[in-house]
Every structure is written in structure tokens, then in C-alpha cells.
Amino acid sequence: MKNEIFKDTEQFKREYRRMVESEVGKGFDEADDHERFAALCKLVAFRARAIHVRNDNAIEAQRKKRVFYFSLEFLIGPLLENYLLNLGILDTVSEGLAEMGTSLEAVSSCEVDPGLGNGGLGRLAACFLDSMAHEGIAGYGNGMRYRYGLFRQVIKDGRQVEETDNWLAKGYPWEVRRPESAVPVTFGGEVVRHEEDGRYWFTLEGGETVNAVPYDIPVVGYGGNTVNKLRVWAAEPVEERFDLDAFNEGAYADASKFRTDVEAISTILYPNDAGEHGRILRLKQEYLFVAAGIGSIMRTFKREHTGADGTVDWAAFPEAVAIHTNDTHPAMCGAELLRVLVDEEGLDYDTAWGIVTRSISYTNHTVLPEALEKWPIDVFRRLLPRIYMWIEEIDRRYREDFMVEHGDRMDLLRDTAILWDGQVRMANLSIICSHSVNGVAKIHTDILEREVLKDFYELTPEKFNNKTNGISFRRFLGNANPSYSRLITDAIGDGWLDDASELKRLEAFSADPVFLDAMADSKRLNKERLARYVREQTGVELDCDSVFDVQVKRFHAYKRQLLNIFKVMDVYNRIVADPSYRPRPTSFIFSGKAAQSYTYAKEVIRLINSVADVVNNDPRANEMIKVAFIPNFSVGNAELIYPAAEISEQISTAGMEASGTSNMKLMANGAITLGTLDGANVEIAQLAGRENIEIFGLEVADVEGYKSRGDYFAWDEYNRDRDRLGRVVDELVDGTFARLSGDFSLIHDGLMHQNDADFVLKDFRPYVSAWEHLGEVYGDRRRWNRMALANTANSGFFSSDRTIREYAEDIWHV
Ligand SMILES: *Cc1c(COP(=O)(O)O)cnc(C)c1O
């Protein structure tokens, strides 16, 4: 790869010193680490924007299609090291900093995780940005700029405590505010009908207009040839309406109330997984980023497609623009585009509708029917009266066409109409406005077609397709695991950073003892690095000779962290009861946040910490097992955790995890999956080979069978296995783990009185046996390392570059 950014280390140091002086107003030696960090970002961003401007001009000149990826979340993580790698200047900068008496680590550790996403869905959007830039696609993220992230998780007495995530406290060096590109967005108001010469039209009168102000963050593609941008929107008052009278009377809060009310729209990121739907502020967020994004697209399109006579070539729109909607949060894109095209640009409905359905596409992320987003019509109509009318019109025409074509199938209409039972069904709106609907792993798409969206599938099978998720290998292997990356690059060259399928060539080393030993050394290094972090964060001392068994992800009942901690409780019980029992020494590592309002998930976190407290303070058990809960899971510490993992816990109830992506990141880093046949685990098993992964438990058909027959009984499972499973269940309420902050009756109730909806009891024994089998295999280190290598070598399919190429070809046509 050409390095055009800096000729050599000397040039870098010169420019960097100058940047520190101009940005910070101090000499380099006087600047602190954070100032040095901010200046380095500015220098990189400055260079990146120059490339972006060049790209932009080329796109305009070549009439290249643009892709807009609408997502309410982008979990981008720290950017500096990733951008240095992508620009090909990681070594230059690293050496330069060392020569200047500091280190890349000291500088880059100042970077915070932007609070712009929750978990998997937001991280996927971030990996897609990286891959669109790598693939040379003109792809732009469109999202929200939240003032505060979800929360910073701290653990007190075993409990999750939520603290404000003030990620912008020291400023964010990557972003540039673009007030000149602000878009006015109106909420509320009244729709007024006008008529003249038999023609009629509507306008929206009154209401409250706020300014959506964009902040642009550069997205640097690997190879350094393409730089795109992520545009996130913040709500601001259109004009300053400061109440001087109130202020002079001492009512300071009242004086700036207007500003505060408006800014509330972009103040906080909502959790995406815990019944937070229905909040009016959330609906405002959804409309704000949709309307602002569409407004911004329109401006660019009109600038580029207005002829000399002033007419706009609207027919070119679907060839120039693809609008992708990540989940249903941007579902209003279709209605908003219609509103602009008809109300503002004067197109007729049919032309406008053709543009909508040829431009928009939709990704579904869930198999839970109850998780599909819905809004009460009265709330919706009051907040967005004109958009609601457009949705009504889309729904009316959908029903009309339906009656003509499928009048005998009223059963299908009930499930596919947009407005039903006083609610706006956002998934149905998304599907009807889109030319493509995709799931995120093979098994997930199958379930959509067969169950969740079966009526739509029956009506329009051609819309449906699968796009198995992917991850950025550059970030999660290249940046996160330098020792393994070096080993891989020494063996097969660095082509894998550009094309992860090259990793397949590692198979040639599967019988090479020198390579396998080097792999083991690298894993050891990563375990020591994580152990240091765990000691700093929690005080727990991990034994680096033990197996690192890792489950890190959001806490959710279906992800079954409970099953995992039950296994730990069982192993502990056996250690206590039987002096001859010697399990494979293991460090059980957990991390993840639970939504603030999700009491059950928070109780599971408390249980894990309570078990950790008992196990870690039992000297005899400690010779074999330790439990660590790493607080505040985020992209930053994820990059320390994945490379150190040896067992990857992917144990969701079959049929519940749409895809998962941590399973892919862990596979790439040579961890062996211990999992159910769910989400992308199914494809991992196929690619790695069943001999290189440990599968256990109920399958989708089994779960569906129990659910439809209603013949699963938690008490039967309990009674059948009183000694081990029964014991663990009893320990939830008998004080065994109550020392920190009490017993766990809520969890006990969920299992024994609400009949264990997630089949934890059913899968318990098969799961523990599968784990024990992995422990035996681990005894043969050669074999284990071969399995680990097979996982890395076959993980290339899960590159988000591959996923994005499929979206580009099949959906966006770019
Ligand atoms: C990859 C990732 C996730 C998604 O994990 P799953 O196990 O697929 O749910 C969540 N959070 C962070 C920080 C990640 O990097």
C-alpha cells in the first residue's frame, strides 16, 4: 500500500508538532496526553478530509450512486488506531511518537467510546461504514448525535449502577459541526387543505420547528483511497428564544427552558431492548434524523440533478440514491420522502411512490414479534400530523391493491396492513416502502420467511433475501490483536487485511509446531494483557494458565448468561462437595450492560457478581476457578477481551439470536465456540467444521415444538436432576450467594413459577457436559491450537467487506 500521507517519520513529527502548537497553544513537551491525543486526531482528520473532498468531487463528476445508511445507532468505538492502520501510517506514527518521548498507547488511551450505540446493531452499522469505505462505495452513515450515551456501568455490592456517560466532556476531536447544512424539522401543527381549480393540496401550519444541526465524522477506508463520512444530527432551537424577563426576575431555568426542551430530543440514547418503545421523545428522535437525513439528501440531489432550465431530473433519483434503513427506527423514511416529493416538489403520487420503493431497503434484526416497534395512532398523529396522513395514504392504497389482487385472503391483510388496532406498525411500514427486506443470518432469514413475516413472504417472496452479518477484521483482529496479526502477516502476508478470505491460507500451518506454539504464545500475551486490565478494574487476579471462558454481550434473558453462571455454580458445588473432583482450571469472564429498566437482566448481573464474591474468596475453589465481571462493556475493552478468549460462549435459546457478531469476532481471534445452533453459530459450525466447535442443546425445531405443544415443564427438569440442577436452583433463594446484597427470588420465580421461558433448565445438563468436553480437549494443547487455527482460517467469510459487497450487488446496485 502506498503511503502518501507522510513521507517519513521526520515529516510526521514536524507536522504533528505544528498541529499541537496551533491546536493547544503549547509546545509538544508542555502538552498533556489528552491534548496530544486531540491534536493527533485533528492531524489525521485534516488529512482524511482532504481525501474526502477529492472523493466527493469524483462522485459528482462520475454520477456515482450514493448509499445512505440510516441507523439510530453507530457504535463506532475509538477511531485513532483504526484510522492509522487504514491510512497505512500506524508504524510511522508509532515510531514518531516513541522518538518524541511518548507512545501511541499513552496517546490513544485518551480516546473515549462515543455514546452513539447500544450493542450489536450499532456495532454492525459501524463495521458497515468501515467496509463501505474499504470497498470504495460512496456510503454515508446517517444517525443521531446523543449528548449522553446509554450510561457508564459501575458495580456496587454486586449491582449494576448507572452513571451518566458524559462522553463529550472533553470535546470530540473527530467531529466537525456544520451549522450551514442544518435542516429545519417540524413537530406538531395542523394540516390545512387548500383547493384551487379542482386541484387540492395540503400544508402544515404552526407546530414547533427545530433545527437539526449535523456533525460530520470522517470514515477512513483501509487503503486510504476512500474517506466517507458519518453524519449525526443534534436538535437545536431555530432561533434563540431566551426569556430575558424571566431571567431578570431570577427564574433562570425558565429563561432557557425553550432551548432545553428542544435539545432534549438529542440528549440521550435509549436502550434498544427493554420496552422503551412508546416514549414520545424516542419518536421525536426517529423523525428528526429521518427528516434531517432526507432533507440533506434532497439538497445534494437537486444540486447535482437540476438542468439549465431549472427542472429537476427526478427519474434519476433511484439511480443516484440508495436509502438503507437499519431496523424499523428509520421506518418513516418512506413517508417523509413522499411528503417532500409530493407536498414540496409537486410530483404526483405514483411517480413519488415509484421513487420511494425503488430507493428504500430494510434490514430486520429480530425474531421476537413482541419486539417489533409499534406506536399508538393518537400519539403519532398529534406529533406528526402530516406524516401520519401520508402513512394513512400508503396504508389505504396498500389495502386497495391488496383487495384487487388477494381479495380472498383477508387473513394476510390482518398481519400486513400498517394501521391496525389503533397502532402504527413500523415493521409493516418499512416492508411496504422497501424493495428489499433482509435478515442477518441464514437461520434468521428462514425464521422471518417461515414465521415472523410469513404473510409478507407469501405475498412478495422476491423482496426477501439474506445478508449474513460481518465484522471488521482490521479492527477486531488487526488493531485488537497485534501479536496474532504479526504472526499471521509473517505467515501469509498482509493481504488478509484487504481480503479476509486470505486467512484460509493459514490452514497450511495446521501441522506446523513452530507456528502453533507461536499462536499459543500470542494467546498467552493477550491473556496477560486482559488479566492486568481485570486486576485494575476489579481487583480479581486471574490465573493465565487457566482457560479463559468468555461471555461478553448485552444482558438479556434469551442470551442466557444465567445458564452460564448456573454452570459455574454447579462446578463450584462439586468442588466443595467432592475433594477428588478436579475440573479444568477456568476463568469465567463476563461483561455487558443491562437496560436500566430491565430488572430481570440486572438481577442476573447481581447473581454473577455474588457468585464471583463467594468463589473468588474460597481458597480451595480458587486453585481451579475464578469469576470476573468486567464493568462497562464497550468497544474499547471488547478489543482487550476478544483476543484473550479461548472459549466463546454463544448460548442463546435456539431461534432467538438473529445473528450475533461477537461469535464472529471471537472466532477470528481463535476462540472455540461453545454454542447452540442459533444465529450465525450455524454458519460458524459449517465453516469451521463440527470438529472445531462445540454445539449443544435444543434446536429451533425443538423449541418451536415445546412452545406449540405447551408440554415443557420446568418442575419436571428440576425434579429429574435434584442433585445438581435442583441444588443450583435452590441456591438462588437459600442464602448461599446472598452475602453481597441478598437472594434472587425474581430469577427463581421466572424459572419455577413462570416456567422458564428460555429453557435454561432444559439445556443445563447438555451445556455443562459440552463445557466439560471442551475442558478435556484443552488438555491436548496441540489439538486445541489446531482447532483455534481452523477457526481463524475459516472466519474470513464473516468479514463485513463480504457482507457489504452482497448489499452493494443485490440491494443497492452500486
Ligand atoms: C460485537 C459487539 C456486540 C455484539 O455482541 P453479540 O454477542 O453479538 O450480541 C456488543 N457490544 C460490543 C461493544 C461489541 O463490540
Residues whose N, C-alpha, C, O or C-beta is under 5 A from the ligand:
A	BS01	LIG	N118 G119 G120 R123 V552 K553 R554 S634 V635 A638 G660 T661 S662 N663
